[in-house]
Amino acid sequence: MFRAMRAEIRTHEAPSDIIVVTIDDKTLNALQTNLPDRKKDAQLLDQLFEAGASRVFFDKAYADPTNSTSDEAFEEALKRHPETYLAIAPPLKEGVHEYEVVQPIERFKENARLASMIGQSGPFNLSYVFPTATPVGRGSVPSISAGLAGYRGPQKEYRLDFGIDIHSISRVSYIDVLQGRFDRDTFRGHAVVVGQTYTGTSDVHYEPLGSKIPGVYFHALGAHTLREGPPMDLGWIPGLILSAALMLWQATLRKPAYRVAAGALALMITVPLIMDYLSIGVDVFPALLCLTIGMVALERQARRVFDESTGCLRVEALESATPDDGVLVFALKIKEFSFITRDSSNKVIIDFIREGARRLTTTEGKVDFAFHKDTIIWLRPRIETAELADHLAGLQALFRRGIAHAGTKVDVAAHIGVDANYEASIRSRIATAIQSAEDALQACTPAIIANSDYLTARDKRLTLLSDLDEAMARNTVQVAYQPKIELATGRTVGAEALLRWTHHEHGAVPPEEVVAMAETHNRIDDLTMYVIDTALAGARLARQIDPKFQIAINISAIALTRVQLIYDITFLMSKHHIPAENIIFEVTETAPLDDRRVEAVMSALREFGIHLSIDDFGTGHGALNYIKRIPGTEVKIDRSFVADMTVSAESRSVVQATINIAHSLDRRAVAEGVEDRETAALLADMGCDYAQGYLFARAMPINDLLQHMRQIRIAA
């Protein structure tokens, strides 16, 4: 297709030194016959050579005898004109079909020359390949096109040049030649080919990007193509080699050079057109496909390896490094990173991160830094234990000077974790370094080196994690249900599902510890689906008592980054026959919703009809931004404000403001941690919609919840 388009761009008229004599409708009408007989062909030859034709080719084999008078007349004409060529088609095998040789009868073959009339079309008739000669027996005969062009070079195949306008090839009607109605200089010194062009002839082929053309014109076009010698055809290998070399170079770059690739694409499109003018053909689409697919692959690889905005490595890419006992793994956690960048644009945040990485290069050299949430991670050559403490102190000093941020300088507190367990996988070591940096932050110490004691404690956590997996497999992780009360009526409208796990050795494990452990060790998806499955099973029983019962389930922002969550939830809804409007997912307002996927997943859940609630509202940073970003239907006021609102004017103001904000955005307000009637009455006066807390009921097993609901229903 591309070759055909290039030919269309450089189309030009054919020279007039090759003439097609057309057996056309005009001829057949004048002769009142299906085809001219051989006596007429003999007369045609006499007329053509008398007019000065140099060679005459018939695009016809004359393979069968006709009446003796006509055959004899044609034979005599062949004897008079030895520069007459008759067509031959050698034996041919195509698939399961085998074709015998088609050649003139013996009496004609002895008195005429032979020329091959075969050619081959490419896919979709967008190109044609002709030979200059065809093997026949122990020798070979020239093709009609090579004979017309007077080609004497080596035997080879060539592509027809459709840059020559096939419609401009000189032609004269067969009947006009017979009757002498032509300019006597038309044929002087020129080669002639005679062929069928009448309506209904079977010898027609599609012109690339055009209509059907009689086959005789293709022979003439081939002759014009060969005028300056057969075109050179370089094929697809040079372009593919160039493309592969460019891809190998691109693969060494951190980010693909799109301008270079675009330039290469432009060259591959324009250079072949220029080369066509030089009769040099080249196929570039394999190279174009290679380059395009390669650039897409490199772009995807770059996105997997590097963060497009910061230019830092993605931590997943750093995790795939080969274990090396010659490197240490460092993790530098920036304290209150979310608070520092809370009101900053992406560009300002990126500049901040890059400045932090730039400072580290002054001591760490040319290493690749990864950035994950609020932590810079890197690998560096091993440092002896005696020098490591001094090196850590130097890293701390790099951040004592304020970093320029949003037009000012901010003080940055950095806590460092180091993993020196050289035999472990890089992924494990990164996790250890990040965790030790987090531990350093919690312990308010500059740095922690993961030594044997630290690793022992980590192994204990991993054992606990393994037990959590087993507990979920055996359904021994429990879900308790705390009723949610409508303050205006006292009616139980639903319940919040709360995680409960009692370990056989360590006793009751706090839910927040279980969640943090699951998030840290990539179990949060399994834990989330386990809780949702169990909670919906309980909700199904509760709806038998109250069809409007709503189940509220806490969900981690990390779990919301997984698009598959939507499909898993819809499956569980179908499994337990729970309508979307009976489900509320509670998203903690302190959760870092800095992933674009989170908002996309939440929007999809709302489109399904599932309710979203902002949990612990008011305890995080940028609360108003969160309530604007989350397409929720409910806001839960954190218990820290509710607990002392009867004695604290500030807490009452916060609670009232939160209720007003929720109502102004057409969302319900829910207070948690209500433990006395005075607080409940105050909340009702403020217009709060729902409440939870020990005043109404503690979290309880599903059977106790069902009994609680039945008792309230009987009392009502």
C-alpha positions in Angstrom: 0.0 0.0 0.0 2.8 2.4 0.9 4.6 1.6 -2.4 1.4 2.2 -4.3 0.9 5.6 -2.5 4.5 6.6 -3.3 3.9 5.7 -6.9 0.8 7.8 -6.9 2.7 10.8 -5.6 5.4 10.7 -8.4 3.1 9.7 -11.2 4.3 10.8 -14.7 3.5 10.0 -18.3 5.0 7.0 -20.1 7.3 7.6 -23.1 5.8 7.0 -26.6 8.4 4.5 -27.9 6.3 1.4 -26.9 3.0 1.0 -28.6 0.1 -1.1 -27.6 -2.1 -2.4 -30.4 -5.5 -3.0 -28.8 -7.9 -5.7 -29.9 -10.8 -3.5 -28.6 -14.6 -3.4 -28.9 -14.2 -1.1 -32.0 -12.1 -3.8 -33.7 -14.5 -6.6 -32.9 -17.5 -4.6 -34.0 -15.8 -3.7 -37.3 -14.7 -7.3 -38.1 -18.0 -8.8 -36.9 -16.2 -11.6 -35.0 -15.3 -12.6 -31.5 -11.6 -12.3 -32.2 -9.6 -11.5 -35.3 -8.5 -14.6 -37.2 -4.8 -15.4 -37.9 -5.1 -14.1 -41.5 -5.9 -10.7 -40.0 -3.0 -11.1 -37.6 -0.8 -11.7 -40.7 -2.1 -8.5 -42.3 -1.5 -6.7 -39.0 2.2 -7.8 -39.0 2.7 -6.6 -42.6 1.2 -3.2 -41.8 3.3 -2.8 -38.6 6.6 -3.7 -40.1 5.9 -1.7 -43.2 5.3 1.3 -40.9 8.7 0.8 -39.4 8.0 -1.2 -36.2 11.2 -2.7 -34.8 9.7 -5.6 -32.9 6.2 -7.0 -32.6 5.0 -9.0 -29.6 1.7 -10.9 -29.3 0.4 -11.3 -25.8 -1.1 -14.6 -27.0 0.4 -18.1 -27.3 -1.3 -19.4 -30.5 -1.3 -22.8 -28.9 -4.1 -24.3 -31.0 -4.5 -24.7 -34.8 -7.4 -23.1 -36.6 -8.4 -23.4 -40.3 -5.4 -24.2 -42.5 -5.8 -21.0 -44.7 -5.5 -18.7 -41.8 -2.7 -20.6 -40.1 -0.7 -20.8 -43.4 -1.2 -17.0 -43.9 0.1 -16.3 -40.4 3.0 -18.7 -40.8 4.1 -17.0 -44.0 3.9 -13.6 -42.2 6.1 -14.9 -39.4 8.7 -16.0 -42.1 8.6 -12.5 -43.6 9.0 -10.8 -40.2 11.5 -12.6 -38.0 11.3 -9.9 -35.3 7.9 -11.2 -34.3 7.5 -12.7 -30.8 4.7 -15.1 -29.7 3.9 -15.6 -26.0 4.7 -18.7 -24.0 3.8 -19.6 -20.4 6.1 -22.2 -18.8 4.9 -25.0 -16.5 3.6 -23.6 -13.3 2.7 -25.0 -9.9 0.5 -23.0 -7.5 -0.6 -24.9 -4.4 -2.2 -28.1 -5.5 -2.6 -26.8 -9.1 -0.1 -27.7 -11.7 -0.3 -26.0 -15.1 1.3 -27.4 -18.3 3.4 -25.3 -20.6 1.4 -23.1 -23.0 3.3 -22.4 -26.2 2.7 -21.8 -29.9 2.0 -24.8 -32.2 5.1 -26.2 -33.8 4.7 -24.5 -37.3 4.6 -21.1 -35.6 7.3 -21.8 -33.1 9.7 -22.7 -35.8 9.3 -19.3 -37.5 8.9 -16.9 -34.6 10.7 -15.9 -31.4 9.2 -16.6 -28.0 8.6 -14.3 -25.1 7.2 -15.2 -21.6 3.9 -13.6 -20.7 3.9 -14.5 -17.0 4.0 -12.1 -14.1 3.0 -12.2 -10.4 0.8 -9.9 -8.4 1.5 -9.0 -4.8 -1.0 -9.0 -1.9 -4.3 -7.3 -2.8 -2.9 -6.5 -6.3 -1.0 -3.5 -4.8 2.3 -4.5 -6.6 3.4 -6.7 -9.5 6.6 -8.6 -10.0 7.8 -9.6 -13.5 10.8 -11.6 -14.6 13.2 -10.4 -17.2 13.5 -14.0 -18.5 11.8 -17.3 -17.8 13.5 -20.8 -17.8 12.0 -23.0 -20.5 13.5 -26.4 -21.0 17.3 -26.2 -20.9 17.3 -22.5 -21.8 15.3 -19.4 -21.1 13.2 -16.9 -23.0 12.9 -13.2 -22.4 9.7 -11.8 -20.9 7.5 -9.7 -23.1 8.4 -6.6 -21.1 12.2 -7.3 -21.4 11.8 -7.9 -25.1 9.9 -4.7 -25.6 12.6 -2.8 -23.7 15.5 -4.5 -25.5 16.8 -5.6 -22.1 20.1 -7.6 -22.3 21.1 -7.8 -18.6 21.2 -10.6 -16.1 18.0 -12.6 -15.4 16.2 -11.3 -12.4 12.7 -10.3 -11.1 11.7 -6.7 -10.8 8.7 -4.7 -9.6 6.7 -2.7 -12.0 7.0 1.0 -11.5 3.5 2.4 -11.2 4.9 5.9 -10.9 4.6 5.7 -14.7 1.0 6.4 -15.6 -0.3 3.2 -17.1 -3.1 5.1 -18.7 -0.7 7.3 -20.7 0.9 4.3 -22.6 0.6 4.9 -26.3 -2.1 2.8 -28.1 -3.6 2.3 -31.5 -6.7 0.2 -32.3 -6.1 -3.1 -34.1 -8.7 -2.1 -36.8 -7.1 1.2 -37.4 -3.8 -0.5 -38.1 -5.4 -3.0 -40.5 -7.2 -0.2 -42.4 -4.1 2.1 -42.4 -5.7 4.9 -40.3 -2.7 6.0 -38.4 0.2 8.4 -38.6 3.1 6.6 -40.5 5.6 7.8 -37.9 3.7 6.2 -35.0 5.5 2.9 -35.2 8.8 3.9 -36.8 11.6 2.4 -34.8 9.3 1.5 -31.9 8.4 -1.9 -30.3 4.8 -3.0 -30.4 2.8 -5.4 -28.3 -0.6 -6.7 -29.4 -3.2 -7.7 -26.8 -6.8 -8.0 -25.9 -8.6 -4.9 -24.4 -12.2 -5.5 -25.4 -15.0 -5.6 -22.8 -15.3 -9.1 -21.4 -11.7 -10.2 -21.8 -10.5 -12.4 -18.9 -7.0 -10.9 -19.1 -7.6 -8.0 -16.8 -5.9 -7.1 -13.5 -6.3 -4.4 -10.8 -4.1 -1.4 -11.0 -2.9 -0.5 -7.5 -5.3 1.9 -5.9 -7.2 1.9 -9.2 -9.5 0.0 -11.6 -9.1 -3.1 -13.8 -6.5 -2.8 -16.6 -6.0 -5.3 -19.5 -2.9 -7.4 -19.0 -1.2 -6.1 -22.2 -0.6 -2.7 -20.6 1.3 -4.3 -17.7 3.8 -5.7 -20.2 4.2 -2.3 -21.7 4.6 -0.8 -18.2 7.2 -3.4 -17.4 9.1 -2.4 -20.5 9.1 1.3 -19.5 10.3 0.3 -16.0 13.3 -1.6 -17.6 14.3 1.3 -19.9 17.1 2.4 -17.5 17.8 -1.1 -16.3 15.9 -3.1 -13.7 15.1 -1.2 -10.5 17.3 -2.1 -7.5 15.1 -3.6 -4.7 16.7 -3.5 -1.3 13.7 -5.2 0.4 12.9 -4.8 4.1 16.2 -5.8 5.7 18.1 -2.4 5.6 15.1 -0.5 7.2 14.7 -3.2 9.9 18.4 -3.1 10.7 18.2 0.7 11.1 15.1 0.4 13.2 16.7 -2.3 15.4 19.9 -0.2 15.9 17.8 2.8 16.9 15.8 0.6 19.4 19.0 -0.7 20.9 20.2 2.8 21.4 16.9 4.0 22.8 17.0 1.1 25.3 20.1 2.6 26.9 18.2 5.8 27.7 16.3 6.5 30.9 13.4 7.9 28.8 12.8 7.2 25.1 13.9 10.0 22.8 10.6 10.7 21.1 12.0 13.4 18.8 14.6 11.1 17.5 12.0 8.4 17.0 9.7 10.8 15.2 12.6 12.0 13.0 13.4 8.3 12.2 9.7 7.7 11.3 9.7 10.8 9.1 12.8 9.6 7.3 11.4 6.2 6.8 8.4 7.7 5.2 10.2 10.3 3.0 13.4 8.6 2.0 11.8 5.7 0.2 9.9 8.3 -2.0 13.3 9.9 -2.9 14.8 6.5 -3.6 11.9 5.6 -5.8 13.0 8.5 -8.1 16.5 6.8 -8.3 14.9 3.4 -9.2 15.8 2.0 -5.8 13.0 0.3 -4.0 12.9 -0.3 -0.3 10.2 -1.7 2.0 10.0 0.2 5.3 6.8 -0.9 6.9 8.4 -3.8 8.8 10.9 -1.2 10.2 8.0 1.3 10.9 6.2 -1.4 12.8 9.3 -2.4 14.7 10.0 1.2 15.6 6.4 1.9 16.6 6.0 -1.2 18.6 9.5 -0.8 20.1 8.8 2.8 21.2 5.5 1.8 22.7 7.2 -1.1 24.6 10.1 1.2 25.7 7.6 3.8 26.9 5.7 1.2 28.9 8.9 -0.1 30.3 10.0 3.5 31.2 6.7 4.0 32.9 7.2 0.8 34.9 10.8 1.7 35.8 10.7 5.5 36.1 8.1 7.9 37.5 7.3 10.2 34.6 7.0 13.3 36.7 9.9 13.1 39.1 12.3 11.1 36.9 13.1 8.9 39.9 13.0 5.1 39.7 9.8 3.4 40.7 10.3 1.4 43.8 9.0 -1.7 41.9 11.9 -1.3 39.5 14.5 -1.0 42.2 13.0 -4.2 43.8 13.8 -6.2 40.7 17.6 -5.6 41.1 19.8 -8.7 41.5 20.9 -9.4 45.1 24.4 -8.0 45.7 26.5 -8.4 48.8 28.4 -5.3 47.8 25.5 -2.8 48.3 23.6 -1.3 51.2 19.9 -0.4 50.9 19.0 3.0 52.2 15.5 4.5 52.8 15.2 8.2 53.8 11.8 9.1 55.1 10.7 12.7 54.9 8.8 13.5 58.1 5.3 15.1 57.5 5.8 15.1 53.7 2.1 15.2 53.2 1.8 18.3 55.4 4.7 20.1 53.8 3.2 19.6 50.3 -0.5 19.8 51.3 -1.3 22.9 49.3 1.4 22.6 46.6 1.0 21.9 42.9 2.4 18.8 41.3 5.3 20.8 39.8 6.3 22.2 43.2 6.2 18.8 44.8 8.2 17.3 42.0 10.9 20.1 42.3 11.0 19.4 46.1 11.6 15.7 45.5 14.2 16.4 42.9 16.0 18.8 45.1 16.1 16.1 47.9 17.5 13.6 45.4 20.1 16.1 44.1 21.4 16.7 47.6 21.9 13.0 48.1 24.0 12.8 45.0 26.7 14.9 46.6 27.6 12.0 48.9 26.0 9.0 47.1 27.3 9.7 43.7 25.5 8.7 40.5 23.0 6.3 41.9 19.4 5.8 40.9 16.9 7.1 43.4 13.4 5.7 43.9 10.6 7.7 45.5 7.7 6.0 47.3 5.0 8.0 49.0 7.3 10.0 51.4 10.5 8.0 51.2 13.6 8.2 49.0 15.2 4.8 48.4 18.5 3.9 46.8 21.3 1.3 46.7 24.9 2.3 47.3 28.2 0.5 47.6 28.9 -1.2 50.9 30.4 0.9 53.8 32.2 -0.7 56.7 30.3 -0.7 59.9 32.7 1.7 61.6 32.2 4.3 58.9 28.4 3.8 58.5 27.5 5.9 61.5 29.5 8.9 60.2 28.0 8.5 56.7 24.5 8.5 58.2 25.3 11.7 60.1 26.5 13.3 56.9 23.2 12.4 55.2 21.3 14.0 58.1 23.4 17.1 57.7 22.4 17.4 54.0 18.8 18.1 55.1 19.5 20.4 58.0 19.5 23.3 55.6 16.0 24.2 54.5 14.9 23.1 51.1 13.4 25.6 48.7 9.7 24.9 48.4 6.8 27.0 47.0 8.8 30.2 47.1 10.2 29.7 50.6 12.5 27.4 52.6 11.1 24.6 54.8 12.9 22.6 57.4 13.0 19.0 56.6 13.3 16.2 59.2 14.7 13.0 57.6 14.8 9.6 59.2 16.9 6.9 57.6 16.6 3.1 57.6 19.5 0.9 56.4 19.4 -2.8 55.5 22.7 -4.6 55.7 21.3 -8.2 55.3 23.3 -8.8 52.1 22.0 -12.3 51.3 18.3 -11.4 51.2 16.5 -10.3 48.0 16.5 -6.6 47.1 12.7 -6.5 47.5 13.0 -7.8 51.0 15.8 -5.5 51.9 13.9 -2.5 50.6 10.9 -3.4 52.7 13.2 -3.8 55.7 14.9 -0.4 55.0 11.6 1.4 54.6 10.2 -0.2 57.8 13.3 0.7 59.7 13.0 4.3 58.5 9.4 4.3 59.7 10.5 2.9 63.0 13.2 5.6 63.3 10.5 8.2 62.7 8.2 6.6 65.4 11.1 6.4 67.8 12.3 10.0 67.0 15.8 8.7 66.2 17.8 9.8 63.2 18.5 6.3 61.8 18.1 2.6 62.4 20.3 -0.1 60.9 18.5 -3.4 60.5 20.6 -5.6 62.7 19.9 -9.1 63.9 17.6 -7.9 66.7 15.6 -5.9 64.3 15.3 -8.8 61.9 14.2 -11.1 64.7 11.4 -8.7 65.5 10.5 -8.5 61.8 10.4 -12.3 61.6 7.9 -12.2 64.4 5.7 -9.9 62.4 6.0 -12.1 59.4 5.0 -15.1 61.5 2.0 -13.1 62.7 1.3 -12.3 59.1 1.4 -16.0 58.1 -1.0 -16.8 60.9 -3.3 -14.1 59.6 -3.4 -15.9 56.2 -4.2 -19.2 57.9 -6.8 -17.5 60.1 -8.6 -16.1 57.1 -8.4 -19.5 55.3 -10.1 -21.1 58.3 -12.6 -18.2 58.9 -11.3 -17.6 62.4 -10.8 -13.9 61.8 -14.1 -12.4 63.1 -16.2 -9.5 62.1 -18.1 -7.7 64.8 -21.1 -5.4 64.1 -21.7 -2.0 65.9 -25.2 -0.7 65.3 -25.8 2.7 63.7 -28.7 4.6 65.2 -30.8 7.3 63.6 -30.8 10.1 66.2 -34.2 11.5 65.3 -36.1 8.2 65.7 -33.7 6.0 67.7 -34.1 3.4 64.9 -31.2 1.0 64.1 -30.6 1.7 60.4 -27.5 -0.4 59.9 -24.2 -1.4 61.4 -20.5 -0.9 60.9 -18.5 -4.1 60.3 -15.3 -4.1 62.5 -12.4 -6.5 62.2 -11.6 -8.7 65.3 -8.7 -11.2 65.5 -7.6 -13.1 68.6 -4.2 -14.7 68.0 -3.6 -18.1 69.7 -0.3 -16.9 71.2 -0.4 -13.1 71.3 -4.1 -12.6 72.2 -6.3 -9.9 70.7 -4.5 -8.0 67.9 -5.7 -4.4 67.5 -7.5 -4.0 64.1 -5.3 -1.0 63.1 -2.2 -3.2 63.6 -3.7 -6.0 61.5 -4.5 -3.5 58.7 -1.1 -1.8 58.9 0.6 -5.2 58.7 -1.6 -6.2 55.8 -0.8 -3.0 53.9 2.9 -3.3 54.5 3.1 -6.8 53.3 0.7 -6.7 50.4 -2.1 -8.6 52.1 -4.6 -5.7 52.2 -6.5 -6.9 49.1 -7.0 -10.4 50.6 -8.0 -8.9 54.0 -10.3 -6.4 52.4 -12.2 -9.0 50.4 -12.4 -11.3 53.4 -14.0 -8.6 55.5 -16.4 -7.6 52.7 -17.4 -11.2 52.1 -18.0 -11.8 55.8 -19.8 -8.5 56.3 -22.1 -9.0 53.3 -23.0 -12.5 54.6 -24.1 -10.9 57.9 -25.9 -8.1 56.1 -27.9 -10.7 54.2 -29.3 -12.1 57.5 -29.9 -8.6 58.8 -31.9 -7.6 55.7 -34.3 -10.5 56.5 -35.4 -8.4 59.5 -35.0 -5.0 58.0 -34.7 -4.8 54.1 -33.3 -1.2 54.4 -30.4 -2.3 56.7 -27.2 -0.8 55.6 -23.8 -2.4 56.2 -20.8 0.0 56.6 -17.4 -1.5 55.8 -14.0 0.1 56.3 -11.8 0.0 53.2 -8.2 1.0 52.9 -7.1 3.7 50.3 -4.4 1.2 49.2 -7.1 -1.4 48.4 -8.9 1.3 46.3 -5.9 1.5 44.0 -6.9 -1.9 42.5 -9.4 -1.6 39.7 -10.2 -5.3 40.1 -11.8 -4.4 43.4 -14.9 -3.2 41.5 -15.4 -6.6 39.9 -14.7 -8.5 43.1 -17.3 -6.4 45.0 -20.0 -6.8 42.3 -19.4 -10.6 42.5 -19.8 -10.6 46.3 -22.9 -8.4 46.0 -24.4 -11.0 43.6 -23.3 -13.9 45.8 -25.0 -12.5 48.9 -27.9 -10.8 47.1 -27.1 -7.4 48.6 -28.2 -4.3 46.6 -25.7 -1.5 46.1 -27.7 1.0 48.1 -27.4 -1.2 51.2 -23.6 -0.9 51.2 -21.4 1.9 52.6 -17.7 1.9 52.2 -15.9 4.0 54.8 -12.6 5.6 53.6 -10.4 7.0 56.3 -9.9 10.8 55.8 -6.3 10.4 56.9 -5.6 7.9 54.2 -3.2 9.2 51.5 -5.5 9.5 48.4 -2.6 10.5 46.2 -3.1 7.9 43.5 -5.3 8.7 40.5 -6.7 5.2 40.5 -8.3 5.8 43.9 -10.6 8.5 42.8 -11.4 6.5 39.6 -12.4 3.4 41.6 -14.5 5.5 44.1 -16.3 7.2 41.2 -17.0 3.7 39.7 -18.4 2.5 43.1 -20.7 5.5 43.3 -21.9 4.8 39.8 -22.9 1.3 40.9 -25.0 3.0 43.7 -22.7 2.0 46.6 -22.4 4.7 49.3 -19.1 6.2 50.4 -18.4 7.6 53.8 -15.4 9.8 54.9 -14.3 8.1 58.2 -12.4 10.0 61.0 -13.2 13.3 59.3 -11.3 16.2 60.7 -8.2 14.3 61.9 -6.2 14.5 58.7 -4.7 17.2 56.6 -6.7 19.0 53.9 -10.1 17.8 55.3 -12.1 20.1 53.0 -10.1 18.9 50.0 -10.9 15.3 50.9 -14.6 15.9 51.3 -14.5 17.6 47.9 -12.5 14.9 46.2 -14.4 11.9 47.5 -17.9 11.4 45.9 -19.3 10.4 49.3 -22.8 10.4 50.7 -21.8 10.4 54.4 -19.3 12.1 56.7 -18.2 10.5 60.0 -17.2 12.8 62.7 -14.1 11.5 64.5 -14.6 10.3 68.1 -11.8 12.6 69.4 -14.2 15.5 68.8 -17.3 13.8 69.9 -15.9 12.5 73.2 -15.3 15.9 74.8 -17.9 18.0 73.0 -19.9 18.4 76.2 -17.0 20.1 78.0 -15.1 21.7 75.1 -16.5 24.6 73.1 -13.8 24.0 70.4 -14.9 20.4 69.9 -18.6 21.5 69.7 -17.7 24.1 67.1 -15.8 21.5 65.1 -18.7 19.0 65.3 -21.3 21.7 64.4 -19.1 22.9 61.5 -18.7 19.4 60.2 -22.5 18.7 60.3 -23.1 22.0 58.5 -20.5 21.2 55.8 -21.9 17.7 55.3 -25.5 19.0 55.0 -24.4 21.8 52.6 -23.0 19.1 50.4 -26.1 17.0 50.6 -24.4 14.4 52.8 -25.4 12.7 56.0 -23.4 13.4 59.2 -22.6 10.4 61.5 -21.0 10.8 65.0 -18.9 7.9 66.3 -17.9 7.3 69.9 -21.1 8.4 71.6 -21.0 7.2 75.1 -23.6 9.2 77.1 -27.1 10.6 76.6 -26.0 14.2 77.0 -23.7 13.9 74.0 -26.4 12.1 72.0 -29.0 14.8 72.8 -26.5 17.6 71.9 -25.8 15.9 68.6 -29.5 15.6 67.9 -30.0 19.3 68.6 -27.1 20.1 66.2 -28.9 18.2 63.4 -26.6 15.2 63.3 -28.2 12.3 61.4 -26.8 9.1 62.8 -24.6 8.0 65.7 -22.6 5.0 67.0 -21.1 4.3 70.3 -21.3 2.4 73.6 -24.4 4.3 74.6 -26.4 2.4 72.0 -24.5 -0.9 71.7 -21.0 -2.3 71.5 -19.7 -4.2 68.5 -21.2 -7.6 68.7 -21.2 -10.9 66.7 -23.8 -11.3 64.0 -26.2 -13.5 66.0 -26.2 -10.9 68.8 -26.9 -8.1 66.3 -29.8 -10.1 64.8 -31.2 -10.6 68.3 -30.7 -6.9 69.1 -32.6 -5.9 65.9 -35.5 -8.3 66.7 -35.9 -6.9 70.2 -36.0 -3.3 69.0 -38.5 -4.3 66.3 -40.7 -6.0 68.9 -40.4 -3.0 71.2 -41.4 -0.7 68.4 
